[in-house]
Amino acid sequence: MSAKEWRAKPAAEQKDELLKLRREQFALRMQRATGQGVKPDQFGKVRKSIARLKTVMREAAIAGEKK
C-alpha cells in the first residue's frame, strides 16, 4: 500500500495495519529460523512498508501538534 493511501485512513486503521505488518515480519523471522522456505525479498518489503507507515503516522502526529 502506498503512503498516499495510508494518509487517507484514520489513525485507528493505521495502527491496525502496523500491527498486522509487525506480525507478518515476526512470522517471516520464525519461518526462516525453523528452516522453512521463505522468499528473501519479503523481509525488505515488509520492513519498508513498516517504515513507510510509521513515517505517515509521525507526519500526522506532527501536524496535529502544530494545530
N, C-alpha and C positions, 0 to 999 in steps of 0.2 A: 504494500500500500504506500502511496506517496505522501509526502508531508502535507501537500495541499488538501488531500482527503482527510487527513488526521486533524488538521486545523478546523475543519468544518464540524467535527464531532464534539460533543460535550465532554467535560473533564472526566466524568464517571466512565464513559466508554473508553477514553484514552487509558485510564488506569486499568480497566479490564483487559484491554489489548496488551498493555505492558506485562501484566501478569501472565497472559497466555504466551507471549513471546519468551518470557523467562522460563516458563515450564517447558517450552519446546527446546530451549537451549539446554536445560538440565537433562531432558530426555536424550538429546543428542550426545551429551557427555557420557551418560550412562550406557548408551549403546556402544560407544567407542570403547569404554572401559571393559565391557563384557565381551568384546570381540565380535560384535555383530557388524554387518556391513553397513557403513554409513557413508553417504556422499560427502567428501571433504568440503565441497563448496557450500554446503548448507550451514556450516559453522559461521562463515563470513557473512552470509546473507542474513542470518538471524541476528548476529551481533550488530550489523549495520542498521537493521530495522529497529533494534532496541535503541541505538544511539540516535537515530532519526526521530523516534517517538519521544525520547527524553528531551531532545532539543525543542520540539514543538511544545511540550509541556512546560519547559522552562521559559520559552518565549511568552506563553500565556501568563505565567506567574509574574514575570517582569512587567508585562503590560497591565496586569491587574494592580500591581503596586504603584504604578505611575498615575493611575486614575484617581 
